[in-house]
Amino acid sequence: MFTRKRKWLVCISLMVCLATLVTAGCASPPSEEVAPTGPEPAAPEQAAQEVYEWKCQTSDVPGTLGWDKTLPEFIENVKKMTNGRVIITAYPGESLIKTAEIRDAVGMGVIEMGREGPGVGASSVPEGLVLQGLPMSGNSQMDQMVLTRELGLLDIAREAFAEINVYLLNEMTSGGTYMWFTDNVSSLDDFQGKKVRGFGSQNDLVDALGGASVSLPHSESFMALQLGTIDGYITSPGKYMELKHYEICKYFVRTPMLAITNNDIEINLDVWNELPDDIKAILEVAGAEHSIRYARAQYMLNQEFFSRGSELYGTNFIDFSQEDIAKMTQAAVPIWDEFGARSPGAAEMVRILKEHFRALGILE
């Protein structure tokens, strides 16, 4: 017979067993674990986005619009638009490498970015020389933007630059190139035998008109003019002021050698191809915006100079006669054809130029 104590223990045991059975019966059957809602936390190695740090060598030097204003604006704009994912450090002309070697350095990956003229440098491709501008061509800065962006000159040049491992990000119109001299040169007769610093196809025109073309970087220009190594200079009017050439050259020929000229920004193609698509898109937008800023700044600078140059710098402005301008144009057209014969891409660019200028009545 069970004692009262033993009966109590048995009851407790039965109650525990019953509770266990009830709990087991009421429990839900096992199921797969449900993932929490919302975005998954990033893996540690994916949490931080890659930061790209680039060196950019420019042909501009301190004291110029490009170095002091427009390039810093572009660099800061890229940094903001990419949320700090692209950091560009700029170096002035001749500081890391020679200006003539910028494109080679970009293509070989010595630097990631360069800013110069597409027709400048030892590795100039024919398409770059045409994009730089052909002598005695062009009409306005807007006209040049239409040629490059709407009529396809930039796309053709990009294909050619890719062959030397360079991505051509943009083009920048500077508002024309002009000549200035240490002595009075008021006609093509005075021009004969003058040693003139130019670049690209303009050097060909200098030679065709009876001058002697010379190539040298902006950083060496003041001393070359001062020493008589060269007699004159060809580039945009802004450089006349920025490089202080007005201290030596008091004679400025207002007849343009080239109504429009271009600079550009170049990126190593391997570096470009490795970029995420969103950064590529940002750089394209920043590059196009930079083109507009550069053109606007150059236009304002040029207009200020032409209206107040005599007052501010003692500059004597000279206009060549219509007869001399006709001779310059006549000498320039064969240069266009010669540049067009250098490659199929250049030939197509020259064809587009001629067709456009005929539509505008500039060419017959």
Contacts in CASP RR format, 6 or more apart in sequence:
PFRMAT RR
TARGET T0000
AUTHOR 0000-0000-0000
METHOD contacts of the structure
MODEL  1
MFTRKRKWLVCISLMVCLATLVTAGCASPPSEEVAPTGPEPAAPEQAAQE
VYEWKCQTSDVPGTLGWDKTLPEFIENVKKMTNGRVIITAYPGESLIKTA
EIRDAVGMGVIEMGREGPGVGASSVPEGLVLQGLPMSGNSQMDQMVLTRE
LGLLDIAREAFAEINVYLLNEMTSGGTYMWFTDNVSSLDDFQGKKVRGFG
SQNDLVDALGGASVSLPHSESFMALQLGTIDGYITSPGKYMELKHYEICK
YFVRTPMLAITNNDIEINLDVWNELPDDIKAILEVAGAEHSIRYARAQYM
LNQEFFSRGSELYGTNFIDFSQEDIAKMTQAAVPIWDEFGARSPGAAEMV
RILKEHFRALGILE
2 10 0 8 1.000
49 85 0 8 1.000
50 85 0 8 1.000
51 84 0 8 1.000
51 85 0 8 1.000
51 86 0 8 1.000
51 87 0 8 1.000
52 85 0 8 1.000
52 86 0 8 1.000
52 87 0 8 1.000
52 112 0 8 1.000
52 271 0 8 1.000
52 275 0 8 1.000
52 279 0 8 1.000
53 87 0 8 1.000
53 89 0 8 1.000
54 86 0 8 1.000
54 87 0 8 1.000
54 88 0 8 1.000
54 89 0 8 1.000
54 111 0 8 1.000
54 112 0 8 1.000
54 113 0 8 1.000
54 271 0 8 1.000
55 88 0 8 1.000
55 89 0 8 1.000
55 91 0 8 1.000
55 96 0 8 1.000
55 111 0 8 1.000
55 112 0 8 1.000
55 113 0 8 1.000
56 71 0 8 1.000
56 75 0 8 1.000
56 88 0 8 1.000
56 89 0 8 1.000
56 90 0 8 1.000
56 91 0 8 1.000
56 111 0 8 1.000
56 112 0 8 1.000
56 113 0 8 1.000
56 114 0 8 1.000
56 115 0 8 1.000
57 90 0 8 1.000
57 91 0 8 1.000
57 93 0 8 1.000
57 95 0 8 1.000
57 96 0 8 1.000
57 97 0 8 1.000
57 102 0 8 1.000
57 105 0 8 1.000
57 111 0 8 1.000
57 113 0 8 1.000
57 114 0 8 1.000
57 115 0 8 1.000
58 66 0 8 1.000
58 67 0 8 1.000
58 71 0 8 1.000
58 90 0 8 1.000
58 91 0 8 1.000
58 92 0 8 1.000
58 93 0 8 1.000
58 114 0 8 1.000
58 115 0 8 1.000
58 116 0 8 1.000
59 93 0 8 1.000
59 99 0 8 1.000
59 102 0 8 1.000
59 115 0 8 1.000
59 116 0 8 1.000
59 117 0 8 1.000
59 120 0 8 1.000
59 217 0 8 1.000
59 218 0 8 1.000
59 263 0 8 1.000
60 66 0 8 1.000
60 67 0 8 1.000
60 71 0 8 1.000
60 92 0 8 1.000
60 93 0 8 1.000
60 115 0 8 1.000
60 218 0 8 1.000
61 67 0 8 1.000
61 92 0 8 1.000
61 93 0 8 1.000
61 94 0 8 1.000
61 218 0 8 1.000
61 219 0 8 1.000
61 243 0 8 1.000
62 68 0 8 1.000
62 92 0 8 1.000
63 242 0 8 1.000
64 218 0 8 1.000
64 238 0 8 1.000
64 239 0 8 1.000
64 242 0 8 1.000
64 243 0 8 1.000
65 238 0 8 1.000
65 242 0 8 1.000
65 297 0 8 1.000
65 298 0 8 1.000
65 301 0 8 1.000
66 294 0 8 1.000
67 90 0 8 1.000
67 92 0 8 1.000
69 297 0 8 1.000
70 172 0 8 1.000
70 290 0 8 1.000
70 293 0 8 1.000
70 294 0 8 1.000
70 297 0 8 1.000
71 90 0 8 1.000
71 115 0 8 1.000
72 90 0 8 1.000
73 290 0 8 1.000
73 293 0 8 1.000
74 265 0 8 1.000
74 286 0 8 1.000
74 287 0 8 1.000
74 290 0 8 1.000
74 293 0 8 1.000
75 88 0 8 1.000
75 90 0 8 1.000
77 286 0 8 1.000
77 289 0 8 1.000
77 290 0 8 1.000
78 86 0 8 1.000
78 88 0 8 1.000
78 282 0 8 1.000
78 283 0 8 1.000
78 286 0 8 1.000
79 86 0 8 1.000
79 87 0 8 1.000
79 88 0 8 1.000
81 282 0 8 1.000
81 285 0 8 1.000
81 286 0 8 1.000
82 279 0 8 1.000
82 282 0 8 1.000
85 279 0 8 1.000
86 279 0 8 1.000
86 282 0 8 1.000
86 283 0 8 1.000
88 113 0 8 1.000
92 219 0 8 1.000
93 99 0 8 1.000
93 217 0 8 1.000
93 218 0 8 1.000
93 219 0 8 1.000
94 217 0 8 1.000
94 219 0 8 1.000
96 105 0 8 1.000
96 111 0 8 1.000
97 105 0 8 1.000
97 110 0 8 1.000
97 111 0 8 1.000
98 217 0 8 1.000
99 116 0 8 1.000
99 120 0 8 1.000
99 121 0 8 1.000
99 217 0 8 1.000
99 218 0 8 1.000
99 219 0 8 1.000
100 120 0 8 1.000
100 121 0 8 1.000
100 122 0 8 1.000
100 215 0 8 1.000
100 217 0 8 1.000
101 121 0 8 1.000
101 122 0 8 1.000
102 111 0 8 1.000
102 114 0 8 1.000
102 115 0 8 1.000
102 116 0 8 1.000
102 120 0 8 1.000
102 121 0 8 1.000
102 266 0 8 1.000
103 114 0 8 1.000
103 116 0 8 1.000
103 120 0 8 1.000
103 121 0 8 1.000
103 122 0 8 1.000
103 123 0 8 1.000
103 124 0 8 1.000
103 164 0 8 1.000
103 166 0 8 1.000
103 266 0 8 1.000
104 121 0 8 1.000
104 122 0 8 1.000
104 123 0 8 1.000
105 111 0 8 1.000
105 114 0 8 1.000
106 112 0 8 1.000
106 113 0 8 1.000
106 114 0 8 1.000
106 166 0 8 1.000
106 266 0 8 1.000
106 267 0 8 1.000
106 268 0 8 1.000
107 164 0 8 1.000
107 165 0 8 1.000
107 166 0 8 1.000
107 268 0 8 1.000
107 269 0 8 1.000
108 165 0 8 1.000
109 165 0 8 1.000
109 268 0 8 1.000
109 270 0 8 1.000
109 271 0 8 1.000
111 268 0 8 1.000
112 267 0 8 1.000
112 268 0 8 1.000
112 271 0 8 1.000
113 265 0 8 1.000
113 266 0 8 1.000
113 267 0 8 1.000
113 268 0 8 1.000
114 265 0 8 1.000
114 266 0 8 1.000
114 267 0 8 1.000
115 263 0 8 1.000
115 264 0 8 1.000
115 265 0 8 1.000
115 266 0 8 1.000
116 263 0 8 1.000
116 264 0 8 1.000
116 266 0 8 1.000
117 132 0 8 1.000
117 199 0 8 1.000
117 262 0 8 1.000
117 263 0 8 1.000
117 264 0 8 1.000
118 124 0 8 1.000
118 127 0 8 1.000
118 128 0 8 1.000
118 129 0 8 1.000
118 131 0 8 1.000
118 132 0 8 1.000
118 157 0 8 1.000
118 161 0 8 1.000
118 168 0 8 1.000
118 171 0 8 1.000
118 262 0 8 1.000
118 263 0 8 1.000
118 264 0 8 1.000
119 128 0 8 1.000
119 129 0 8 1.000
119 131 0 8 1.000
119 132 0 8 1.000
119 199 0 8 1.000
119 200 0 8 1.000
120 132 0 8 1.000
120 199 0 8 1.000
120 200 0 8 1.000
123 164 0 8 1.000
124 200 0 8 1.000
125 157 0 8 1.000
125 160 0 8 1.000
125 161 0 8 1.000
125 163 0 8 1.000
125 164 0 8 1.000
125 343 0 8 1.000
126 160 0 8 1.000
126 339 0 8 1.000
126 340 0 8 1.000
126 342 0 8 1.000
126 343 0 8 1.000
126 345 0 8 1.000
126 346 0 8 1.000
127 156 0 8 1.000
127 157 0 8 1.000
127 159 0 8 1.000
127 160 0 8 1.000
127 161 0 8 1.000
127 343 0 8 1.000
127 345 0 8 1.000
127 346 0 8 1.000
127 349 0 8 1.000
128 157 0 8 1.000
128 160 0 8 1.000
128 161 0 8 1.000
129 200 0 8 1.000
129 201 0 8 1.000
129 339 0 8 1.000
129 342 0 8 1.000
129 346 0 8 1.000
130 153 0 8 1.000
130 157 0 8 1.000
130 201 0 8 1.000
130 339 0 8 1.000
130 340 0 8 1.000
130 346 0 8 1.000
130 349 0 8 1.000
130 350 0 8 1.000
130 353 0 8 1.000
131 148 0 8 1.000
131 153 0 8 1.000
131 154 0 8 1.000
131 157 0 8 1.000
131 171 0 8 1.000
131 262 0 8 1.000
131 264 0 8 1.000
131 349 0 8 1.000
132 199 0 8 1.000
132 200 0 8 1.000
132 201 0 8 1.000
132 261 0 8 1.000
132 262 0 8 1.000
133 201 0 8 1.000
133 258 0 8 1.000
133 260 0 8 1.000
133 261 0 8 1.000
133 262 0 8 1.000
134 201 0 8 1.000
134 258 0 8 1.000
134 332 0 8 1.000
134 335 0 8 1.000
134 336 0 8 1.000
134 339 0 8 1.000
134 350 0 8 1.000
134 353 0 8 1.000
135 201 0 8 1.000
135 202 0 8 1.000
135 204 0 8 1.000
135 205 0 8 1.000
135 257 0 8 1.000
135 258 0 8 1.000
135 328 0 8 1.000
135 332 0 8 1.000
135 335 0 8 1.000
136 205 0 8 1.000
136 257 0 8 1.000
136 258 0 8 1.000
136 259 0 8 1.000
136 328 0 8 1.000
136 329 0 8 1.000
136 332 0 8 1.000
136 333 0 8 1.000
137 258 0 8 1.000
137 259 0 8 1.000
137 260 0 8 1.000
137 332 0 8 1.000
137 336 0 8 1.000
137 353 0 8 1.000
137 357 0 8 1.000
137 362 0 8 1.000
138 144 0 8 1.000
138 258 0 8 1.000
138 259 0 8 1.000
138 260 0 8 1.000
138 357 0 8 1.000
138 362 0 8 1.000
139 259 0 8 1.000
139 260 0 8 1.000
139 357 0 8 1.000
139 360 0 8 1.000
139 362 0 8 1.000
140 259 0 8 1.000
140 260 0 8 1.000
141 173 0 8 1.000
141 175 0 8 1.000
141 260 0 8 1.000
141 295 0 8 1.000
141 298 0 8 1.000
141 299 0 8 1.000
143 260 0 8 1.000
143 360 0 8 1.000
144 173 0 8 1.000
144 260 0 8 1.000
144 262 0 8 1.000
145 173 0 8 1.000
145 291 0 8 1.000
145 295 0 8 1.000
147 153 0 8 1.000
147 352 0 8 1.000
147 353 0 8 1.000
147 356 0 8 1.000
148 154 0 8 1.000
148 171 0 8 1.000
148 262 0 8 1.000
149 288 0 8 1.000
151 352 0 8 1.000
151 356 0 8 1.000
152 352 0 8 1.000
153 349 0 8 1.000
153 352 0 8 1.000
153 353 0 8 1.000
154 168 0 8 1.000
154 170 0 8 1.000
154 171 0 8 1.000
156 345 0 8 1.000
156 348 0 8 1.000
156 349 0 8 1.000
157 168 0 8 1.000
157 349 0 8 1.000
158 167 0 8 1.000
158 168 0 8 1.000
159 345 0 8 1.000
160 343 0 8 1.000
160 345 0 8 1.000
161 167 0 8 1.000
161 168 0 8 1.000
161 266 0 8 1.000
162 269 0 8 1.000
165 268 0 8 1.000
165 269 0 8 1.000
165 270 0 8 1.000
166 266 0 8 1.000
166 267 0 8 1.000
166 268 0 8 1.000
166 269 0 8 1.000
167 266 0 8 1.000
167 267 0 8 1.000
167 268 0 8 1.000
167 269 0 8 1.000
167 272 0 8 1.000
168 264 0 8 1.000
168 265 0 8 1.000
168 266 0 8 1.000
169 264 0 8 1.000
169 265 0 8 1.000
169 266 0 8 1.000
169 267 0 8 1.000
169 283 0 8 1.000
169 284 0 8 1.000
169 287 0 8 1.000
170 264 0 8 1.000
170 265 0 8 1.000
170 287 0 8 1.000
170 288 0 8 1.000
170 290 0 8 1.000
170 291 0 8 1.000
171 262 0 8 1.000
171 263 0 8 1.000
171 264 0 8 1.000
171 291 0 8 1.000
172 262 0 8 1.000
172 263 0 8 1.000
172 264 0 8 1.000
172 265 0 8 1.000
172 290 0 8 1.000
172 291 0 8 1.000
172 294 0 8 1.000
172 295 0 8 1.000
173 260 0 8 1.000
173 261 0 8 1.000
173 262 0 8 1.000
173 291 0 8 1.000
173 294 0 8 1.000
173 295 0 8 1.000
173 298 0 8 1.000
174 236 0 8 1.000
174 260 0 8 1.000
174 261 0 8 1.000
174 262 0 8 1.000
174 263 0 8 1.000
174 294 0 8 1.000
174 295 0 8 1.000
174 298 0 8 1.000
175 236 0 8 1.000
175 259 0 8 1.000
175 260 0 8 1.000
175 261 0 8 1.000
175 295 0 8 1.000
175 298 0 8 1.000
175 299 0 8 1.000
175 302 0 8 1.000
176 236 0 8 1.000
176 237 0 8 1.000
176 256 0 8 1.000
176 258 0 8 1.000
176 259 0 8 1.000
176 260 0 8 1.000
176 261 0 8 1.000
176 302 0 8 1.000
177 202 0 8 1.000
177 234 0 8 1.000
177 235 0 8 1.000
177 236 0 8 1.000
177 256 0 8 1.000
177 257 0 8 1.000
177 258 0 8 1.000
177 261 0 8 1.000
178 234 0 8 1.000
178 235 0 8 1.000
178 236 0 8 1.000
178 237 0 8 1.000
178 240 0 8 1.000
178 252 0 8 1.000
178 253 0 8 1.000
178 254 0 8 1.000
178 255 0 8 1.000
178 256 0 8 1.000
178 257 0 8 1.000
179 185 0 8 1.000
179 196 0 8 1.000
179 232 0 8 1.000
179 233 0 8 1.000
179 234 0 8 1.000
179 252 0 8 1.000
179 253 0 8 1.000
179 257 0 8 1.000
180 232 0 8 1.000
180 233 0 8 1.000
180 240 0 8 1.000
180 245 0 8 1.000
180 249 0 8 1.000
180 251 0 8 1.000
180 252 0 8 1.000
180 253 0 8 1.000
181 194 0 8 1.000
181 231 0 8 1.000
181 232 0 8 1.000
181 233 0 8 1.000
181 249 0 8 1.000
181 251 0 8 1.000
181 253 0 8 1.000
182 225 0 8 1.000
182 228 0 8 1.000
182 231 0 8 1.000
182 232 0 8 1.000
182 248 0 8 1.000
182 249 0 8 1.000
182 250 0 8 1.000
182 251 0 8 1.000
183 190 0 8 1.000
183 231 0 8 1.000
183 251 0 8 1.000
184 190 0 8 1.000
184 251 0 8 1.000
184 316 0 8 1.000
184 318 0 8 1.000
185 191 0 8 1.000
185 194 0 8 1.000
185 251 0 8 1.000
185 253 0 8 1.000
185 318 0 8 1.000
186 251 0 8 1.000
186 318 0 8 1.000
186 320 0 8 1.000
187 320 0 8 1.000
187 321 0 8 1.000
187 324 0 8 1.000
188 209 0 8 1.000
188 320 0 8 1.000
188 324 0 8 1.000
188 327 0 8 1.000
188 328 0 8 1.000
191 209 0 8 1.000
191 210 0 8 1.000
191 211 0 8 1.000
192 210 0 8 1.000
192 211 0 8 1.000
193 210 0 8 1.000
193 211 0 8 1.000
193 212 0 8 1.000
194 211 0 8 1.000
194 212 0 8 1.000
194 231 0 8 1.000
194 232 0 8 1.000
195 211 0 8 1.000
195 212 0 8 1.000
195 214 0 8 1.000
195 228 0 8 1.000
195 229 0 8 1.000
195 230 0 8 1.000
195 231 0 8 1.000
195 232 0 8 1.000
196 206 0 8 1.000
196 211 0 8 1.000
196 212 0 8 1.000
196 213 0 8 1.000
196 214 0 8 1.000
196 230 0 8 1.000
196 231 0 8 1.000
196 232 0 8 1.000
196 233 0 8 1.000
196 234 0 8 1.000
197 213 0 8 1.000
197 214 0 8 1.000
197 215 0 8 1.000
197 216 0 8 1.000
197 221 0 8 1.000
197 224 0 8 1.000
197 230 0 8 1.000
197 232 0 8 1.000
197 233 0 8 1.000
197 234 0 8 1.000
198 206 0 8 1.000
198 213 0 8 1.000
198 214 0 8 1.000
198 215 0 8 1.000
198 233 0 8 1.000
198 234 0 8 1.000
198 235 0 8 1.000
199 215 0 8 1.000
199 234 0 8 1.000
199 235 0 8 1.000
201 258 0 8 1.000
201 335 0 8 1.000
201 336 0 8 1.000
201 339 0 8 1.000
202 213 0 8 1.000
202 234 0 8 1.000
202 257 0 8 1.000
202 258 0 8 1.000
203 213 0 8 1.000
203 215 0 8 1.000
204 213 0 8 1.000
204 335 0 8 1.000
204 338 0 8 1.000
205 257 0 8 1.000
205 328 0 8 1.000
205 331 0 8 1.000
205 332 0 8 1.000
205 335 0 8 1.000
206 212 0 8 1.000
206 213 0 8 1.000
206 234 0 8 1.000
207 213 0 8 1.000
208 331 0 8 1.000
208 332 0 8 1.000
208 334 0 8 1.000
208 335 0 8 1.000
209 327 0 8 1.000
209 328 0 8 1.000
209 331 0 8 1.000
214 224 0 8 1.000
214 229 0 8 1.000
214 230 0 8 1.000
216 224 0 8 1.000
216 230 0 8 1.000
218 235 0 8 1.000
218 239 0 8 1.000
218 243 0 8 1.000
221 230 0 8 1.000
221 233 0 8 1.000
221 239 0 8 1.000
221 243 0 8 1.000
221 245 0 8 1.000
222 243 0 8 1.000
222 244 0 8 1.000
222 245 0 8 1.000
222 248 0 8 1.000
223 229 0 8 1.000
224 230 0 8 1.000
225 232 0 8 1.000
225 233 0 8 1.000
225 245 0 8 1.000
225 248 0 8 1.000
225 249 0 8 1.000
226 248 0 8 1.000
232 249 0 8 1.000
233 239 0 8 1.000
233 240 0 8 1.000
233 245 0 8 1.000
233 249 0 8 1.000
234 257 0 8 1.000
235 261 0 8 1.000
236 261 0 8 1.000
236 298 0 8 1.000
236 302 0 8 1.000
237 252 0 8 1.000
237 301 0 8 1.000
237 302 0 8 1.000
237 305 0 8 1.000
237 306 0 8 1.000
238 298 0 8 1.000
238 301 0 8 1.000
238 302 0 8 1.000
238 305 0 8 1.000
239 245 0 8 1.000
240 246 0 8 1.000
240 249 0 8 1.000
240 252 0 8 1.000
240 305 0 8 1.000
241 301 0 8 1.000
241 305 0 8 1.000
241 313 0 8 1.000
246 313 0 8 1.000
246 314 0 8 1.000
246 315 0 8 1.000
250 314 0 8 1.000
250 315 0 8 1.000
250 316 0 8 1.000
251 315 0 8 1.000
251 316 0 8 1.000
251 318 0 8 1.000
252 315 0 8 1.000
252 316 0 8 1.000
252 317 0 8 1.000
252 318 0 8 1.000
253 318 0 8 1.000
253 319 0 8 1.000
253 320 0 8 1.000
254 306 0 8 1.000
254 317 0 8 1.000
254 318 0 8 1.000
254 319 0 8 1.000
255 318 0 8 1.000
255 319 0 8 1.000
255 320 0 8 1.000
255 324 0 8 1.000
255 325 0 8 1.000
255 328 0 8 1.000
257 328 0 8 1.000
263 294 0 8 1.000
265 287 0 8 1.000
265 290 0 8 1.000
267 283 0 8 1.000
272 280 0 8 1.000
275 283 0 8 1.000
306 317 0 8 1.000
309 315 0 8 1.000
309 317 0 8 1.000
310 316 0 8 1.000
310 317 0 8 1.000
320 328 0 8 1.000
333 363 0 8 1.000
336 350 0 8 1.000
336 353 0 8 1.000
336 354 0 8 1.000
337 350 0 8 1.000
339 346 0 8 1.000
339 350 0 8 1.000
340 346 0 8 1.000
340 347 0 8 1.000
340 349 0 8 1.000
340 350 0 8 1.000
341 347 0 8 1.000
354 363 0 8 1.000
357 363 0 8 1.000
358 364 0 8 1.000
END
